[in-house]
Amino acid sequence: MTAHLAGGDLNRLRQLNADSVIRVLRDEPPQTLTELSRRVGLSRASTEDVVQELLEVGWVAEVEPAAGGVGRPARRYRFRADAGHLLGVDIGGHKVLAVVTDLDGTVLHSRQVPVTPELGRSERLAATDRVIGRALRAAGLTGDRLWGAGVATTGLVDGTGRVMLSEALTEWTGVDLAGHLRDRVGGAVRVENDCKVAALAETWRGVARHASDMVFILAGWRTGAGLIIGGKLHRGFGNAAGEIGALPAAGWQRAPGHLRARPDQGDVFAAARAGDKTAMAALRRYVKDLAQGVSALVLTLDPELVVIGGGFSRSADVFLEPLRAELDRWCLRTPEIRVSTLADEGVALGAAKLALDMSSPQLRTRR
Amino acid sequence: MTAHLAGGDLNRLRQLNADSVIRVLRDEPPQTLTELSRRVGLSRASTEDVVQELLEVGWVAEVEPAAGGVGRPARRYRFRADAGHLLGVDIGGHKVLAVVTDLDGTVLHSRQVPVTPELGRSERLAATDRVIGRALRAAGLTGDRLWGAGVATTGLVDGTGRVMLSEALTEWTGVDLAGHLRDRVGGAVRVENDCKVAALAETWRGVARHASDMVFILAGWRTGAGLIIGGKLHRGFGNAAGEIGALPAAGWQRAPGHLRARPDQGDVFAAARAGDKTAMAALRRYVKDLAQGVSALVLTLDPELVVIGGGFSRSADVFLEPLRAELDRWCLRTPEIRVSTLADEGVALGAAKLALDMSSPQLRTRR
């Protein structure tokens, strides 16, 4: 077969090739054309074309060659994380957090305000506007200078950016988040469920960077899950994947309650760590219930990795081993379990990644 | 960017294009080059190259133009399902079934022998050899004339075609099925878990042809699941996906037992259909337990479709509505539920599809 390529074929191939090159440059040290060509499996000439195009749109820069050395050194290219900015917003029950990141997910600015689950709709939206304004001012940006904006919130979110169902937040079901925020950030806004984007953040900047099948568990006063399957966020047909917690038999509705039942309401994790018998018993009951739902996810998907995130992940040292032991009881193959290192910023970072993914197919026109 | 294409690029592109053309020709009536080109998004010249190549290897044939009509009619092309044969084998507890199909999954010959779950390893292997021999003789083929052979069996199967764990069959854990069968069919044999390939069969020849995310439930004296995610069989990191039934809370270990508990041991489905109160109560308990595991899968994956297959699917008329009602209780969104129409041949057909998928990447060299 000879290489007849019509416009459509060429665009498709070009986009595939550009994506491959960007992926290598993002994850690796600066590369020469020869190295890049080998890594992405393209001819050297095709690689050069792609790199030239990426230089033009500003996604890639040439690295200054090191002084000294013999002969003319080959040019090296790096991904330009500073070519643009992303906004990621986490609208939760207890805080609203906005981060401005570079294209690589490094958080440049972070602002948050405390809220309560009982706050009304307009008050929560006002808090969101406020915190976005502060983050953008800190970055010296206006909304229209962003490459993209992503928002994550508790509850089920539909494809248009509307909250279909929120059980945790008052007056939140039905809110048109994408519509409300479009004006404030001067462009398209992508909205998604918080557990889903937290999973995305782990594959981007967290402990799941090399996992193609991963189960993310949000462990906190709410329990939730986000799934990465085949390297991609699994949303589900109605964007309702990962909602195993809705099944009472999964134990998640009951699990955090065991930790609340202590008379002094202090930090149950610290108490368990210090050897407090009541706290340790409460934690055992929590782990037993948590493990039912996690086992259901593991047995269903047989993932490479389980990542524990959410508020309780900071205290994972006191429940990780019991959790592993409980999973061993039920699972045919207990996968590797890792604790998130993204702390409170995981959801907002995942929202920024949503924004990046939205901007990526527009390689040719964006600047 | 101009079209520099090295050998590697070209092969990759050619394979992608050939796959696209085959997919359209398999699922649609005969097409002209112009129609094909529009459907697969390739230039007409690229499409012609691909079709020429597929004509050469015998996957595609030109259709005789209809007599009459004005002017010279455009040539039309069809997929040649008769260009080769596939062997699919289902090694179960109660039967061993072998089918010979064309490349389109039409069963040309089918042979089976009854076995028991208690049969020893060498006896079950001997029964398998016998039934494969009969099916091949019926088709007038020797093993080396097959395009591929696939085998499905109960239990977990590893990537080399060895049974890692079988709880249902005596002496079956550890059997090297691929090794045993390689000599008998004169080529590579792919081995997979029966629920997984039954799911594959539904997307190939069954009621899930257009679903990209689907949960297949094998409902019988054993209960199992196979998952299609993003249009592909989801195997899992250790090939152990879909094993939710191992979790007691999923109800599947207990579910079929309710149907066995009747004193007369007759057909509980027929009795329930006839209004027998005891049978109806047993069926209600079965559905309640079955629905726990199905709900866990649905809440986890939010699939487009659930397909009920397996031995009980023939009697689905008496439990489909109760099952739907039970799913409505637990699921946030109950997906469409369909009953398999592949009857007892689903698993063997899926095994043939495994064989087809194995042969597809070898487009250039196979004949």
Contacts between the chains, C-beta under 8 A, distances in Angstrom:
chain1	res1	chain2	res2	distance
A	1	B	10	7.4
A	1	B	14	5.5
A	1	B	46	7.9
A	1	B	49	4.2
A	1	B	50	7.0
A	1	B	52	7.9
A	1	B	53	6.0
A	2	B	49	6.7
A	3	B	3	5.7
A	3	B	5	4.8
A	3	B	10	6.4
A	4	B	43	5.6
A	4	B	45	3.7
A	4	B	46	4.7
A	4	B	49	6.5
A	5	B	3	4.8
A	5	B	43	6.7
A	5	B	46	6.8
A	6	B	42	6.9
A	6	B	43	2.9
A	6	B	44	7.8
A	6	B	45	7.5
A	6	B	46	6.7
A	8	B	41	5.2
A	8	B	42	7.3
A	8	B	43	7.3
A	9	B	13	7.9
A	9	B	41	7.5
A	9	B	42	5.7
A	9	B	43	6.0
A	9	B	46	6.2
A	10	B	1	7.4
A	10	B	3	6.4
A	12	B	41	7.3
A	13	B	9	7.9
A	13	B	13	6.7
A	14	B	1	5.5
A	41	B	8	5.3
A	41	B	9	7.5
A	41	B	12	7.5
A	42	B	6	6.8
A	42	B	8	7.4
A	42	B	9	5.8
A	43	B	4	5.6
A	43	B	5	6.7
A	43	B	6	3.0
A	43	B	8	7.4
A	43	B	9	6.1
A	44	B	6	7.9
A	45	B	4	3.6
A	45	B	6	7.6
A	46	B	1	7.8
A	46	B	4	4.7
A	46	B	5	6.8
A	46	B	6	6.8
A	46	B	9	6.3
A	49	B	1	4.1
A	49	B	2	6.7
A	49	B	4	6.5
A	50	B	1	7.0
A	52	B	1	7.8
A	53	B	1	6.1
A	156	B	332	7.0
A	165	B	332	7.3
A	213	B	236	7.1
A	213	B	237	5.7
A	225	B	300	7.8
A	227	B	300	7.4
A	227	B	301	7.9
A	229	B	229	5.5
A	229	B	230	7.1
A	229	B	234	6.9
A	230	B	229	7.1
A	230	B	230	6.0
A	230	B	232	7.5
A	232	B	230	7.5
A	234	B	229	6.9
A	234	B	301	7.2
A	235	B	302	7.6
A	236	B	213	7.1
A	236	B	301	6.2
A	236	B	302	2.6
A	236	B	303	7.3
A	237	B	213	5.7
A	237	B	302	5.4
A	237	B	303	6.1
A	237	B	304	4.3
A	237	B	333	7.8
A	237	B	335	6.7
A	238	B	302	5.6
A	238	B	332	8.0
A	238	B	333	4.6
A	239	B	302	7.3
A	240	B	299	7.9
A	240	B	302	4.3
A	240	B	332	5.1
A	240	B	333	5.4
A	241	B	300	6.7
A	241	B	301	5.6
A	241	B	302	4.2
A	242	B	300	6.7
A	242	B	302	8.0
A	243	B	299	4.8
A	243	B	300	7.6
A	243	B	302	7.2
A	243	B	332	5.5
A	244	B	296	6.1
A	244	B	299	4.8
A	244	B	300	5.0
A	245	B	299	7.9
A	246	B	299	5.5
A	246	B	330	6.9
A	246	B	331	7.5
A	246	B	332	5.7
A	247	B	292	7.4
A	247	B	295	5.5
A	247	B	296	5.7
A	247	B	299	5.6
A	247	B	330	5.4
A	248	B	330	8.0
A	249	B	249	4.4
A	249	B	250	7.5
A	249	B	251	7.9
A	249	B	292	5.6
A	249	B	296	7.4
A	250	B	249	7.5
A	250	B	296	6.8
A	250	B	299	8.0
A	251	B	249	7.9
A	292	B	247	7.4
A	292	B	249	5.7
A	295	B	247	5.4
A	296	B	244	6.1
A	296	B	247	5.7
A	296	B	249	7.4
A	296	B	250	6.8
A	296	B	296	4.8
A	296	B	300	7.0
A	297	B	300	6.0
A	299	B	240	7.9
A	299	B	243	4.8
A	299	B	244	4.8
A	299	B	245	7.9
A	299	B	246	5.5
A	299	B	247	5.6
A	299	B	250	8.0
A	300	B	225	7.8
A	300	B	227	7.4
A	300	B	241	6.7
A	300	B	242	6.7
A	300	B	243	7.7
A	300	B	244	5.0
A	300	B	296	7.0
A	300	B	297	6.0
A	300	B	300	5.2
A	300	B	301	7.4
A	301	B	227	8.0
A	301	B	234	7.2
A	301	B	236	6.2
A	301	B	241	5.7
A	301	B	300	7.4
A	302	B	235	7.7
A	302	B	236	2.6
A	302	B	237	5.4
A	302	B	238	5.6
A	302	B	239	7.3
A	302	B	240	4.3
A	302	B	241	4.3
A	302	B	243	7.2
A	303	B	236	7.3
A	303	B	237	6.1
A	304	B	237	4.3
A	330	B	246	6.9
A	330	B	247	5.5
A	330	B	248	8.0
A	331	B	246	7.5
A	332	B	156	7.0
A	332	B	165	7.3
A	332	B	238	8.0
A	332	B	240	5.1
A	332	B	243	5.5
A	332	B	246	5.8
A	333	B	237	7.8
A	333	B	238	4.7
A	333	B	240	5.4
A	335	B	237	6.7
